[in-house]
Amino acid sequence: MKSSLSHRSRLTAALLVSTLAVAGCATSSPKSDGGTKDSSTGGTSKSDIYTTGLVNVDDDGGEPQEGGTLTVADYGEPRSLDPTVTYANGATGGSALAAVYDTLMRFDFDTNEYVPQLAESLTSDDNVTWTLKLRPGVTFTDGTPLDADAVLGSLEYYNGRYGYQSLLMSSNVAKTTKVDDLTVTFTLYFPWTTFPNMLAGGPGMILAPAAYQDPQKFEPIGAGPFTFDKYAPGEELVLTANEDYFNGAPHLDALRFIWLGGADDQAKLDALESGDADTAYIRNSRVVEEAHDAGLSGMMNATGLGDALLINNRDGRPGADLRVRQAINYAFDPVTYVERVREGAGMPTKSLFPTSSPWYTGVEPTATDPEKAKELLAEAMADGYDGKISYTHGADAASQSAAVTIKAMLEAVGFEVTLDPLRSIADQVQKLYIDHDYDLGVAAMNIPDMDPYSRLAGGLGASSPSNTTGYSSQQMDNLLLQLQAAEGPEDGMATMKKIEELWDREVPGVGIAAGGTFEPWNDNVHGIVPTTETMFLYDQAWKE
């Protein structure tokens, strides 16, 4: 019983990473059509803003200067530096974890490839067997070697305690083998071209054996460029430079993470302007667009399905009937939703990806058609459906505005909608992701360009524990396997088109808007390196 409860609580926490978008989306903001210019963004098109890549960065700041503290106004507070407790995602404190442990690999946005970071290399001839080579002489801050045994032990701890992405990794990796002291092989069940993404994220944060020797007394011992100094809950986390870092001591003396209310992105932007922060993590679309319009330097991470209307497809729920799901799709108008709920900021779309994404398929999503919605609903009601449906949402003002808007759209075509407000994000996670006790809700899939397979498999795979809608389709599962083996957009576009056509036809959910985070920094900041999962590496960062 104890292990079962532990598994359940850790899975709940892991899923919280996915549903943080419930809070982020409730307070964030999308706006008109993606390709048109908009006066609210200084005439810049939405597709130009919501494009993944560096923005206004010409990082020829000269010779790096030594010393100083970089203050990061982050989004989520990492209340533990155990990466099985704080998950390796930019929204939840993952950049602090990467500073302490580093990552074996990283994603290079200049080349659109995964490249070695702490590792020496990661190679495969067939995308099934991957060989990891470790750098000789690398040690943890306690002096012990970062070798194959350390990698195997760290992965066993990480996967055994359900760290972020561990379920995806363990379900795809048949075996992990030590070849010699500096070589590890991963043998997969199926070809997986973006497997390196796992080692660029949480599984690639290798812990010293002493860190987890006593899990009740976890010690943050890694081989990263910074080490733990002090933590004041709700105030700051301070990390100091690791002078023995394998790639040389960092230029900075210290990293300081602050939170400013988490979702209060306007406060973060104000802190940048005042100099109280050097860089920030911003999700609110209105503030993202304001920062972009101000010409700030930074990194934009655009995602598909930044917001989606989730429909519970399980037996006994209204959404088990395809006609009901299709009626909801016809009734829902993302442009109206965004105008009313998000002050017009962002990119409303039912498509899986924004037009700026290399994975944009061009598949025309179902257009809003209230009359067609009424017809489908009438068919379902003729077969015994009573037209009643509930919508689960947060209790904050923005979530309530979203609830009223969705209720009005659905009731306009004949549904009878009951609102189910919940006080906390944790309550929403429990009800949507663990108990599956809901009819409709809003969350995010946040599909990144670099690795769409991982998010789509998590959200649409029949056996995925993070498939909150209960959608199950052998055809979709087969398409996801094809996508897993695809080399990139050119190779995988035909498969992605089929996935999107099936999504639109079978309606596991309804797209609301593309998403995006912007991480701006001040002009005197240089050398910040973006990587996967909207995390950042600071080993080469410096300040003028």
N, C-alpha and C positions, 0 to 999 in steps of 0.2 A: 504493500500500500504506500509506503514511504517513497519508493522510487517512482511509482505511478504518479503521485502528487507532484513530485519534483519535476518529472517530465512535463506534466501539464502546465505547471507554473512557468517553466522555462520556455515552453512553446508559446504560452501567452505573451511572455516578454518579447520573444522573437517576432511575433506577429505585430506587436505594438510598433515596431519599426515601420512596417508597411502602412499602418493606419495612423501614424503621426500626421499623415496628410489629412486625416479627418480634421485635426486641429489646424494644421497649416492651411488647408483649403478653406476652412470656415472663416479664417481671418484674412486670407489672401484674396486676390481680385483679378479675373480675366476681362477683355473688351472686344470689340468688333472683329470682323473677318480678318484672317491671317495675312492676306496679301496686300490689303489696301493701306494707304497712308492714313494717319490719324492725328488730329490736332493735339490730342492729349499726350502724344509722344514726340512732339516737336516736328511732326511731319515724317518721322521714321516709320517704315512699315513694320507691322507686328512680326512678320516672318524674319525681318532683319534683326529685330530685338531677340526673338526666341529662336536663336540659332546657336548650337553648342560651339564654344570656342573662346579664345581670349579676346577681350574687348579693349581697345585703346591702349594696348600694351606694346611699347617699344622699349624693351628692357635693356637698353644700352646705357645703364646708369654709371658706367665707369668701373673703376676698381672697387670691389666690395670693401665696405668699412666694417671694422670689428667692434663688437660690443653692443650694448643696448638691449632693451626688452621689447618684444613685439606683442602688442595687446590685440587679442582676437575677440570680437563681439560675436560669440557663437550662438547657435540655435538651441541645442539640447545640452543640459548639464550632465556630464558623466560622473555620476556619484560613486563610481568604482572604476578603477583602471584594469579590472579583470574583463577581458574581451568576451567572456561568456555572460557577463552581467550587463556591461555597456556595449552595445552592438556597433560594429564597424561600419557605420554609415555617417555621412557628413551631418545629418540632421540630429544625430544622437550623441555626438562627442567622438566620432571616429577619428577625427584629425588629431585629437589629443592622444588616442591610442597609437596611431601611426608614428607620432613623435617619440613615444617611449619604446615601441617594439620594432619600428620600421616595417616594411612589407617585402616579401621575397621578390615580388614583381611590381610594376606600376604600368599604368596606361599612359602612353606618350601621345598627346593630342596633336603634336606636330606631324607625326608619321602615321597616326591612327593604328599603332601597333602596341602590343605589350612588350615591355623591355625589362631587363633585370634591374632590380634596385639593390636589395641586400643579397640576392642570389647572384651567382656568376652566369648562369644560363638556364633556360627551360626550353627543351626541344622535343619535337616529335616528327616521325616520318609519316604517320598514318592518322594522327589525331586520336588514337586509342591508347597508345603507350607513350607516356610523357616522361622524359628524363630531366630531373632537377640536379644541377651541379651547384654546390655551395662554394663560396669563396674560402680559400685556406686562411687560417689565422684569425678569423672573426671570433670575438668573444662577447659574452654577455657582460653586463656591468659588474657582476660578481666574480668575473674572471674565468668562468667555465666556458668551454668551447661551444660554438654554434655549429654542431655537426649533425650527421644523419640521425643519430639517436635522439638528439634534441628536437629535431623536426618531427620524428615519429611520435615522441612523447607529447609534444605540444599539440599535434593534431588529434591524438587520442583524447587528451583532456578537452580540447575545444569541441570536438564532435560529440563526445560523451556527455557534455553539459549543454549541448544544443546552442552553440554560438550561432550568430547570424550567418546564414547561408550553409550551415552545417548539414541540414537535412537535404538540401539540393546536392551538396557535394557527396555525402555518404550514399545517396541513392544512385549515383552515377559512377562511383569509384569501386571497382571490384576488389582491388587490393593495392596496398602501399608497401613497397619493399625497400629495405636498405641494401644497396649494392656494395658500397664501401663507406668509409667515414665521411666522404664528401659527396655521395651520390645517392639519390632516392628516385625510385621509379613509381609512377602512378599508372595502373592498368584500369582502363575504363570499360564499361559494358558496351558503350556505343561511341562512335566518333563525336568529338566535342571540340570544335575549333576555338571556342572562347574559354576553354578550361583555364588558361592563365589568369582569367579574371578572378578565379577563386583565390589564387596565391597573391593577387594584388589587393585582396580584401582581408576580411577577418581571419580565414584559415591561414593566410600567409603572414600573419603576425605571430612570430615564433617566440614562445615564452621560455625563459630559463627553467630547468627542472625545479630549482628551489622556489620558484614563484608559486607553484601550485602543489608543492610537496604536502602542505596541509591546506586543503581548500577552504577551511574555516578561517585561516589566517593568510589569505592571499597576499603576496608581495609583488609589486609591479617591477619585476626584474626583466629587462629586455636587452636588445643590442642596438636600439635606436639612437638617434642623435641627441635626445634629451632624457633626463631622469626626473623622477618625482621629487619635488621640493616641499610644497605645502598645498593644502586644500581647505578652504573655508566655505562650507555649503551655502549656496545661494549668492556667494560673493566672488570667489576667484579660485582658479586652479593654476598653480605656478610650477613650471618645469624648468630645470636648469640644464645648461649645455653638458653633454657627455664629451669630455676632452679626449676620450679614447675611441670615439666613433671610427669605424673602419675607413670611412672616406675623409677623415680629418675632422677636427673639432668644428662645430657650427660657428658661423660668424656671430650669431646672437649670443648674448649671455643667458637669456631666458625667454621663455614663452609664457604669456599670461592669458588665460581664457576667462572671459566674463560673459554674463548672459542677459542682463538688461530686460528681464521679463520674458525671455525665450522668444515668443511670437511677436513681440513689439518691435517690428522691423523699422518703424519710423524712428524709434529711440536709437537704434543701431546706426542708422544713417546720420542722425544728429550727432552721435558720438564720433563718427568719422570726421564730420565737418569741424567739430570742436577740437579734435586731436586727442580725445579721451580713448579712442580706439584707432588701431592702425589698419585693420581689415575686419570684415563682417560677413555673416552668412544670412542672406535675405531671401525669403520665400514669397512674401506678400507681393502680388503682381503689380499693384499700384506703386509700391516703393521700388520694386525692380525697375519699372519704367521710368520713375523719377530719377533714380540713380543713373540709368543709361542716358537719359536726356541731359543730365548734368555733365556728361562726358567723363565719368569716373572710369579708371582702369580696373580690370578684374576679369573674372572667369564666369561665363554663362553656361549653365548646364540645362539644356532643354530636354523635356521628356514627353513621350506619348502618354495619353490617358492620365494627365496630371490630376484630373477629377473624373470620376465616373459614378453613374447611378447604378448601384449594385441591386440585382434582382435575385432573390432566393429562388433557385430552380428546384428545390427539393420537394419530394412528394408531400402533399398536404398543404403546400403553400400556393397562393394564387399564381405565382410565377412558374409553377410546374407545368402550366398550360402555355404552350408556345404562343397561342393567340393572345393571351394576356400580356406576355412579354412584348410581342410585336405591337400591340395596342399602346403600351407604354412608350415604346420607341417612336411611334407615329405622333403621340401626344406631346412629346417633350421637344422643346425648342431651346437649344443651347444658347443662342444669341440673346433671346429674351431673358433667360436665366442669368447670364453674365451681366447684362445691362442692369437688371434689378438687384442682383445680389452682390456683384463685385465692382460696382461703380464703373463698369465698362472696361476694366483693365484685364489684359490677358488675351488668349486665343481660343474662343469658343469653337468647338468642332466635335462631331461624332466620330471622326476618323481615329484610327489607332495612333497615327503619327501626325504631327504638324507638317505643313507643306515644306518647311525648311529642313526636315529630316531626310537623310539619305535613304531611309526606309519608307518614305512616303510612297504609297502604292498607286495613288490615283483612283482607287476604288471609290465610287460615289456612294456615300452613306445614305441611309434612308432619310428622305426629306420629311420635315414636319408636315403632317396631314391629319388634322383633327377628324375629318369626315371618315377617313380610312380607319382611324383609331376607334371611332364609334361603331363601325361595322364589325370589326374584329371583336370588340368587347361584347356586342350584342350576340354574336355567334357563341362566345364562351358562356354568356349568361343563359342562352337558350338551352345549353347543356347542363345547367345547374349551378354555375358560379353566381354568387350573390353580389359581385361587384365591389365587395369590401376589401380594403388593403391598408396596411399600416406603414408608416414611414418613421424609422428610428434616426434620431439626430441629437446633436449637442444642445445644451441649454443656453449657450452664449448668444448674443444678439445676432451675429452674422449667420449662425446655424439656424436660428429661428426664422430669419428672413428667407433663407434657402428653403426651409420647410414650408413656409406659407406659399412661396412661389411654385414649388413642385405640387403642393396640394391643389392650387388653383388650376394648373395645367391639366392634372389628371381628372379633377372633378368637372372640368369643362367638357370632357368627352364621356362622362357618365360613371366614373369611379366614385366610390364613397371612401374617403381617405381619413384615417385616424392618425394623429401625430403622437409619437412616442419619444418625448425628450428625456435625455439622460444627462446626469450632472457632469460626469467626468469622461475623459478619453478612455480610462481603464474600463469603465462600465460599457462603453461602446465596443471596445475590443472584446470584452467578455461575451456580449450579446451577439455581435456579428461574427466574430472569428472563432470563438470557442463553443458557445452554445448553439450558434446558428439559429437563434430565436428572433427572427425578423422577417419582414417581407421586402422592404426597400431600405436602402441606406446609401450614403455617399462616402466614398473613400478614394484612394488613388492606387494605380498600378505603377505609375512613374517609370515607363519603359525607356531605358537609355539607348542611344544610338550604338554605343560600343558593344552592348551585349543584350539584345532584345530577348534572346531565348530564355535567359534566367527568369526574367519577370513574367514573360508569357507562360512559361511552364509552371511557375508558381501560382499564377492566377487562373489558368485555364486547364491545367493537367488534371485528369480525373482523379488521380491518387495523391495529388499535392495537398498537404495539410493546410496550406495557405489559400486554397481555393474556397473562398468564403461563400460563393454562390451555389456550390454543389453542382455546377455544370459538368456534364460528363458526355464525352463524344469520342468514340474510337477514331473517327476521321480526324478530329482535332489532335488527338494524341499522336497519330501517325504523322501529321503535318509538323508537329513540334519536334519529332525525331528528325525529320528532314531539315528543319531549321537549325537544329543543334549541330548538324554536320556541315552547314553552309559556311563558305569561306568569307562571306560578307554580303553587302547589299546586291552587288552584281550577280553573285552566285545564288543568293537566296531570295531574290525579289519575286520570282514566280511562286515560290512557296508562301511568302508573306502575303501575296495577293489572295491566295486561296484561304489563308488564315483569316484575313480581313473579310473576305466574302462570307465565310462561315460565321464569323462573329456577327456580321450585320444580318445574316439570315436567321440565325438561331438565338440571337440576343441574350447572351449570358448577362450582359449589362448594357448600359447606354453611355457612350462618351459624352462628357460635358465640355471639357477644355483640355488643351495641351498644358503642360506644366513647365516650370522652370525655376531654378535658383540662380541668384547672382551673388558672387562673392567679390565685392569691390575692395580695393585697397588704395591708400593715399599715395601721392606722387613720390614720396620719399621712401617707399617700400619696394624692394626688388627681390627676385629669386624665389618667390613662392611657386611651387610646382603642383598643378592640379593632377589628380589621378582618379581612379574609379570610385563609384559610390559617392560622388560629390565630396570626397575627402581631399585634403591638401597636405603636401610634404614641405617641411620647413628647414631641412638640413642645409639648404643653400641660401636661405632667406637672409636679408640684411637691410639695415636702415641707414639712410643718410643722416 
